[in-house]
Amino acid sequence: MNKSWKSYRPGDFYDELITPRGSPRINARRAVNLLQSLSVEEMASRREAAELAIRELGISFTVYTERGNIDRAWPFDIIPRVIPAKEWAKVSKGLTQRSRALNLFIDDIYNEQKILKDGVVPAEIVLDSPNYKPQCQGVSPTHGVWAHICGTDLVRNIDGKFYVLEDNLRVPSGVSYMVENREITKRVLPELFENYSILPVDDYPSQLYQTLASLSPRDRKRPCIVVLTPGIFNSAYFEHAFLAQGMGAELVEGSDLFVDDDDCVYMRTVDGPVRVDVVYRRIDEDFMDPEAFREDSVLGVAGLMRSWKAGKVAIANAPGAGVADDKVVYAYVPDMIRYYLGEKPLVDSVPTYLCMREDDREYVLENLAKLVVKPANESGGYGIMVGPHSTKATHRKFAKLIEKDPRNYIAQPTLALSTAPTYIDESVQPRHLDLRPFILQGKDCWVTPGGLTRVALVEGSLVVNSSQGGGSKDTWIVEGKS
């Protein structure tokens, strides 16, 4: 056995591959046995092969810094994460349930607002949110679906259960890296795939195409679908191009589209204008249409909202979907599931303290050293304070921020996130991770088998975002015992 595996100790955390006694979990046994048989030199060689593949495939992401934008190669760990299919089936049902409830909530908010009138969710939380868009009032999109692509962040706690950490309903990213992680793993560790029944992830672009095609306002065998990107300087541009190519759709910027006098959207081509049926927007809605939102936007398409409201074009995710993408609203999702579906949540949310509530705020201020504090509408791991890993000065800073604007902050217990063996500095070490599966909702609902596993590459860190120095792993959903 490779000596770095002999010294592997997950500690007091649930480990995805190794039991507390130090033996491989049943579904990960063959993978762990093979990896343990590789010498230190062979492991290093496989990692170098992965880094070469990443460069050859051009897999990159952009980090925004004070010194400017930096393009970096995708940080990838060669040791996969393994989840039994039987366990994943339960999680998948819970994510489908959650997606249905969230879409019913958004549709209700922009129409009858029953959930507000019944006092299940406080009206001020929703109507005062920066993500609530009055321009969307009175609209009900095809199938009643607003958030067609949702990236839900899951964590596994010390009890071994998955919990929903947050829902990303505006412009969720990362799915291309899920697909590419599998491709890289196949290249550098092909032996691992010989004796496993691993559910595929490379069909995501075709599943996404079917979801988007089901939204088309025109009955066409092959609707015209475009991916609207802010451009090459966006941090997720690699993904925009990847998905457009995978779907056989056109990758366009705002200047490539226009809206005519009949409120139809057209794409400029060398052969003349082509009518667009579906816009998969990878641009924040505030910049999507200078007529409806920010007048100074040069990224969007004037009249796009007008066309959408007239039913001449479908937009995914629909503008206004972000009203449910708020960490304060998140606290009410279990209530939404019970209210709209009459069901018990199948996947639990993480307990959440709302600083806008006086009792919650007092508890948070007294226990900042124990809690994770998050701003309500930030993403990418920005603006978060992990109490146990922060200084007293940081605690005091966040106390002032909370007291100044309590509506903008929530707090959660510091979870004992699960770990997985990760190849660091030529040795195998435990690192904390999360999981972002993607839920597609159109005429039907589909959940990715697994998702994007993000890893905190710094020892002891709980921050997994790539923008904050995290990496990722291939995620296997495996059938049967291996």
C-alpha positions in Angstrom: 0.0 0.0 0.0 1.1 3.5 -0.8 2.5 4.9 2.5 0.5 8.1 2.2 -2.7 6.1 2.5 -1.5 4.2 5.6 -1.3 7.5 7.5 -4.7 8.8 6.3 -6.9 9.7 9.2 -10.3 11.5 8.5 -10.6 12.5 12.2 -13.9 13.4 13.7 -15.7 13.9 10.4 -17.8 11.7 8.1 -15.4 10.7 5.3 -16.8 9.9 1.8 -14.4 7.0 1.1 -13.0 5.8 4.4 -14.8 4.5 7.5 -13.8 5.6 11.0 -11.9 2.2 11.3 -9.7 3.2 8.3 -11.2 0.7 5.7 -12.8 1.7 2.4 -16.5 2.2 2.3 -18.3 -0.7 0.4 -19.1 1.3 -2.8 -15.6 2.8 -2.9 -13.6 -0.4 -2.1 -12.3 -1.1 -5.6 -11.4 2.5 -6.3 -9.6 2.9 -3.0 -7.8 -0.4 -3.4 -6.5 0.5 -6.9 -5.4 4.0 -5.8 -3.7 2.5 -2.8 -1.7 0.2 -5.1 -0.2 3.1 -7.0 3.3 4.2 -5.9 4.1 7.7 -4.9 5.7 8.2 -8.3 2.7 6.8 -10.2 0.3 9.0 -8.3 2.4 12.1 -9.1 2.5 10.9 -12.8 -1.3 10.6 -12.9 -1.7 14.1 -11.4 0.7 15.6 -14.0 -1.3 13.8 -16.7 -4.5 15.5 -15.3 -2.8 18.9 -15.4 -1.7 18.4 -19.0 -5.3 17.3 -20.0 -6.7 20.5 -18.4 -4.3 22.6 -20.3 -5.0 20.7 -23.6 -8.8 21.1 -23.1 -8.4 24.7 -22.2 -10.4 24.2 -19.0 -10.1 27.5 -17.0 -11.9 30.0 -14.8 -11.4 33.6 -14.0 -10.6 35.0 -10.6 -11.4 38.7 -10.0 -8.7 40.4 -7.9 -7.6 43.9 -7.0 -4.8 43.5 -9.5 -7.2 42.6 -12.3 -8.8 39.5 -13.8 -6.6 36.3 -13.7 -7.3 33.2 -15.8 -6.4 30.1 -14.0 -6.3 26.4 -15.0 -9.1 24.5 -13.4 -7.9 23.0 -10.0 -8.7 19.3 -10.0 -8.0 16.4 -7.6 -7.6 13.0 -9.2 -9.2 11.0 -6.4 -13.0 10.7 -7.1 -15.8 10.9 -4.7 -18.2 7.9 -4.6 -21.9 8.0 -3.6 -24.1 4.9 -3.7 -27.0 5.2 -6.3 -29.5 4.0 -3.7 -28.6 6.9 -1.4 -28.6 9.4 -4.3 -32.1 8.3 -5.5 -33.5 9.7 -2.2 -31.6 12.9 -2.5 -32.7 13.3 -6.1 -36.3 13.0 -5.1 -35.8 15.7 -2.4 -34.2 18.0 -5.0 -37.1 17.5 -7.4 -39.6 18.3 -4.6 -37.6 21.4 -3.7 -37.5 22.6 -7.3 -41.3 22.2 -7.7 -42.0 24.2 -4.5 -39.6 27.0 -5.3 -41.1 27.4 -8.8 -44.6 27.5 -7.3 -43.4 30.1 -4.9 -42.0 32.3 -7.5 -45.1 32.0 -9.7 -47.2 32.8 -6.7 -45.1 35.9 -5.8 -45.5 37.4 -9.2 -49.2 36.7 -9.4 -51.7 36.0 -6.5 -49.2 36.2 -3.6 -51.3 33.7 -1.6 -48.3 32.6 0.5 -47.8 36.2 1.7 -51.5 36.8 2.3 -51.7 33.6 4.4 -48.7 34.8 6.4 -46.5 31.8 5.7 -43.7 34.0 4.5 -43.5 37.6 5.7 -44.3 39.9 2.8 -41.6 42.4 3.6 -38.9 39.7 3.3 -40.0 39.1 -0.3 -41.2 42.5 -1.5 -38.2 44.4 0.0 -35.7 42.0 -1.5 -33.4 43.4 -4.2 -34.1 40.3 -6.1 -37.9 41.0 -6.3 -38.6 42.5 -9.8 -41.9 44.4 -10.1 -41.4 44.3 -13.8 -42.3 40.6 -13.7 -45.7 41.0 -12.0 -48.6 39.3 -13.7 -46.4 37.0 -15.9 -46.7 33.2 -15.7 -44.1 31.5 -18.0 -44.6 28.2 -19.8 -45.2 25.3 -17.4 -45.3 27.8 -14.6 -41.5 27.4 -14.3 -39.2 30.3 -13.6 -36.0 28.7 -12.4 -35.3 26.2 -15.2 -31.7 25.5 -14.1 -31.0 25.4 -10.3 -27.7 24.6 -8.7 -28.4 23.5 -5.2 -25.5 23.3 -2.7 -25.5 20.2 -0.5 -23.3 19.3 2.4 -22.9 16.1 4.4 -22.8 16.6 8.1 -21.1 14.4 10.7 -24.3 12.3 11.0 -23.8 11.2 7.4 -26.9 13.0 6.1 -27.1 15.4 3.2 -28.4 18.9 4.0 -29.3 21.8 1.6 -27.0 24.7 2.2 -28.5 27.1 -0.4 -30.3 27.3 -3.7 -28.8 29.1 -6.7 -31.7 30.1 -9.0 -30.3 33.2 -10.9 -27.4 32.2 -13.1 -26.0 29.0 -11.5 -22.6 27.9 -12.8 -20.2 25.0 -12.6 -21.9 22.2 -14.6 -19.4 22.2 -17.4 -16.7 21.4 -14.8 -18.8 18.5 -13.6 -18.7 17.1 -17.1 -15.0 17.8 -17.7 -14.0 16.3 -14.4 -15.4 13.0 -15.7 -13.5 13.3 -18.9 -10.2 14.0 -17.1 -10.7 11.1 -14.7 -11.3 8.7 -17.7 -8.1 9.9 -19.3 -5.8 9.6 -16.3 -7.3 6.7 -14.3 -9.0 4.5 -17.0 -8.6 1.3 -14.9 -11.1 2.7 -12.3 -13.9 2.5 -14.9 -13.4 -1.2 -15.7 -15.4 -2.7 -12.8 -17.8 0.1 -11.9 -21.3 0.9 -13.0 -21.1 4.7 -12.8 -24.0 6.8 -13.9 -23.0 9.1 -16.8 -22.9 12.9 -16.7 -21.9 13.7 -20.3 -25.5 13.8 -21.4 -26.1 17.1 -19.5 -26.0 19.3 -22.6 -28.6 17.1 -24.4 -30.8 17.2 -21.2 -30.4 21.0 -21.1 -31.4 21.3 -24.7 -34.6 19.2 -24.2 -35.5 21.4 -21.2 -35.0 24.6 -23.1 -36.7 23.3 -26.3 -39.8 22.5 -24.2 -40.1 26.2 -23.5 -40.3 27.3 -27.1 -43.3 29.6 -27.9 -43.4 28.2 -31.4 -44.2 24.5 -32.2 -41.0 23.7 -34.1 -39.0 20.4 -34.4 -35.8 22.2 -33.6 -36.4 25.6 -31.9 -33.7 28.3 -32.2 -31.9 28.4 -28.9 -29.2 30.9 -28.0 -26.8 31.2 -25.0 -26.6 34.9 -24.0 -23.2 35.6 -22.5 -21.7 38.9 -21.2 -18.6 38.1 -23.2 -15.1 36.6 -23.0 -14.1 38.5 -19.8 -16.8 36.8 -17.7 -15.5 34.3 -15.2 -17.8 31.6 -16.6 -17.2 32.2 -20.3 -15.6 28.8 -20.7 -18.9 27.2 -19.5 -21.0 29.4 -21.8 -19.1 28.3 -24.8 -19.0 24.7 -23.6 -22.8 24.4 -23.2 -23.6 26.3 -26.5 -21.3 23.9 -28.4 -22.7 20.8 -26.5 -26.3 21.8 -27.4 -25.6 22.9 -30.9 -26.9 26.4 -29.9 -25.5 29.8 -30.9 -23.3 31.6 -28.4 -24.3 35.3 -28.6 -23.7 38.6 -26.9 -26.4 41.3 -26.5 -25.2 43.1 -29.7 -26.0 40.0 -31.7 -29.7 40.2 -30.9 -32.5 42.7 -31.5 -36.2 43.0 -31.0 -38.5 44.0 -33.9 -41.7 46.0 -33.8 -43.7 42.8 -33.3 -41.8 42.0 -30.1 -40.0 39.1 -31.7 -36.3 38.5 -30.9 -33.9 38.0 -33.8 -30.3 37.0 -34.1 -28.1 38.8 -36.6 -26.4 36.3 -39.0 -24.5 36.7 -42.3 -27.6 35.3 -44.0 -29.9 37.8 -42.4 -32.0 37.9 -39.2 -33.1 34.5 -37.7 -35.9 34.4 -35.2 -34.9 33.2 -31.7 -37.3 31.0 -29.6 -35.4 30.5 -26.4 -32.7 32.6 -24.7 -30.6 30.8 -22.1 -29.3 33.8 -20.3 -25.9 33.7 -18.5 -26.1 37.4 -17.7 -27.5 39.1 -14.6 -31.1 40.3 -15.2 -30.1 43.8 -14.2 -28.0 44.0 -17.3 -30.4 42.0 -19.5 -32.5 44.7 -21.0 -31.8 48.5 -20.7 -35.5 49.2 -21.4 -36.7 47.3 -18.3 -33.7 47.3 -15.9 -30.4 49.2 -15.9 -30.5 51.9 -18.6 -26.7 52.1 -18.8 -26.3 48.4 -19.7 -24.5 47.7 -22.9 -24.5 43.9 -22.4 -28.2 43.3 -22.8 -30.9 43.5 -25.5 -33.4 46.4 -25.6 -36.9 45.0 -25.6 -36.1 41.5 -24.5 -38.4 41.8 -21.5 -41.2 43.2 -23.7 -40.8 40.1 -26.0 -40.8 37.7 -23.0 -44.0 39.3 -21.5 -45.7 39.1 -24.9 -45.0 35.4 -25.1 -42.8 35.7 -28.2 -39.6 34.3 -26.6 -38.7 32.1 -23.6 -36.0 33.1 -21.2 -34.2 30.7 -18.9 -33.8 31.3 -16.1 -36.7 33.7 -16.2 -36.1 37.2 -15.0 -37.4 37.6 -11.4 -36.4 34.0 -10.5 -33.9 35.4 -8.0 -36.6 36.4 -5.6 -36.2 32.8 -4.2 -32.4 33.1 -4.4 -32.0 34.9 -1.1 -30.5 33.4 2.0 -33.3 34.8 4.1 -36.0 33.4 1.8 -34.1 30.1 2.0 -35.1 29.7 5.6 -38.7 29.4 4.5 -38.3 26.7 1.9 -39.4 23.9 4.2 -42.6 25.9 4.8 -43.1 26.4 1.1 -42.9 22.6 0.5 -45.5 22.0 3.1 -47.7 24.9 1.9 -47.7 24.2 -1.8 -47.2 20.4 -2.0 -48.6 19.3 1.4 -45.5 17.2 1.8 -42.7 16.9 4.4 -39.3 18.0 3.0 -37.3 15.0 1.9 -33.9 16.7 2.3 -33.5 18.9 5.3 -32.2 22.5 5.2 -29.5 23.7 7.5 -30.9 25.5 10.7 -30.8 29.2 9.9 -31.0 32.3 12.2 -32.4 35.4 10.6 -30.7 38.5 12.0 -33.8 40.6 11.2 -35.6 38.7 14.1 -34.7 40.2 17.4 -34.3 36.9 19.3 -32.2 35.4 16.5 -30.1 38.5 16.2 -29.3 38.5 20.0 -28.3 34.8 19.8 -26.1 35.4 16.7 -24.3 38.4 18.3 -23.7 36.4 21.5 -22.3 33.4 19.5 -20.4 34.8 16.6 -17.4 32.7 17.5 -19.5 29.5 16.9 -21.5 30.5 13.8 -21.1 31.0 10.0 -22.5 34.4 9.1 -23.5 35.1 5.5 -24.8 38.2 3.6 -28.3 37.4 2.1 -27.4 38.0 -1.6 -23.7 37.4 -2.1 -22.4 34.4 -4.0 -19.0 32.8 -4.7 -18.1 32.6 -1.0 -17.7 36.4 -0.7 -18.6 38.2 2.5 -18.8 35.1 4.6 -17.5 34.9 8.2 -16.7 31.4 9.6 -16.7 32.2 13.3 -14.4 29.5 14.7 -11.8 30.4 12.0 -12.1 34.2 12.4 -10.4 36.7 14.7 -12.1 38.7 17.4 -11.6 41.8 15.3 -13.6 40.1 12.5 -16.3 39.1 15.0 -16.6 42.8 16.0 -16.7 43.9 12.4 -19.5 41.5 11.6 -21.4 42.5 14.8 -21.5 46.1 13.5 -22.6 45.0 10.0 -25.4 43.0 11.5 -26.6 45.8 13.7 -26.5 48.2 10.8 -28.4 46.1 8.4 -29.9 43.0 10.1 -32.1 42.1 7.1 -29.0 41.4 5.0 -27.5 38.7 7.3 -28.2 35.2 8.3 -26.3 32.8 10.5 -26.0 29.0 10.6 -24.2 26.5 12.8 -20.6 25.7 11.8 -21.2 22.3 10.3 -18.7 19.4 10.4 -18.5 19.1 6.6 -17.6 15.7 5.3 -14.1 15.0 4.1 -12.6 13.0 1.3 -9.1 11.8 0.5 -7.4 14.4 -1.6 -4.0 14.3 -3.2 -2.0 17.2 -1.8 1.8 17.7 -1.9 2.4 14.1 -3.0 0.4 12.7 -0.1 -3.3 11.8 0.6 -4.9 14.1 3.1 -8.5 14.7 4.2 -10.2 17.9 2.9 -13.7 19.2 3.4 -16.1 19.3 0.5 -19.6 20.1 -0.7 -21.7 19.1 -3.7 -23.6 21.1 -6.3 -26.1 19.0 -8.3 -28.1 20.7 -11.0 -31.9 20.4 -11.4 -33.4 21.0 -14.8 -37.1 22.0 -14.7 -39.2 22.5 -17.9 -42.0 20.3 -19.0 -40.3 17.5 -16.9 -37.8 17.6 -14.1 -34.3 16.0 -14.2 -31.5 15.9 -11.6 -27.9 15.3 -12.5 -26.5 12.0 -11.2 -24.2 13.6 -8.7 -22.9 17.1 -9.5 -19.9 19.3 -9.0 -17.9 18.3 -5.9 -16.0 21.3 -4.7 -13.0 20.8 -2.3 -11.4 23.1 0.2 -7.7 22.6 -0.7 -6.5 24.4 2.4 -6.2 22.2 5.4 -9.1 22.7 7.8 -10.8 25.3 5.6 -14.6 25.1 5.0 -14.6 27.4 2.0 -14.8 25.4 -1.1 -15.4 28.0 -3.8 -12.9 28.0 -6.7 -12.9 31.8 -6.5 -11.6 31.4 -2.9 -8.9 28.9 -3.7 -11.0 25.7 -3.8 -10.7 22.8 -6.2 -13.0 20.0 -7.4 -13.3 16.2 -7.9 -15.1 13.8 -10.2 -18.3 12.6 -8.5 -19.5 9.1 -9.0 -23.0 7.7 -8.5 -22.4 4.0 -8.5 -24.9 1.2 -8.8 -24.5 -2.0 -6.7 -21.6 -2.9 -4.4 -18.1 -2.5 -5.7 
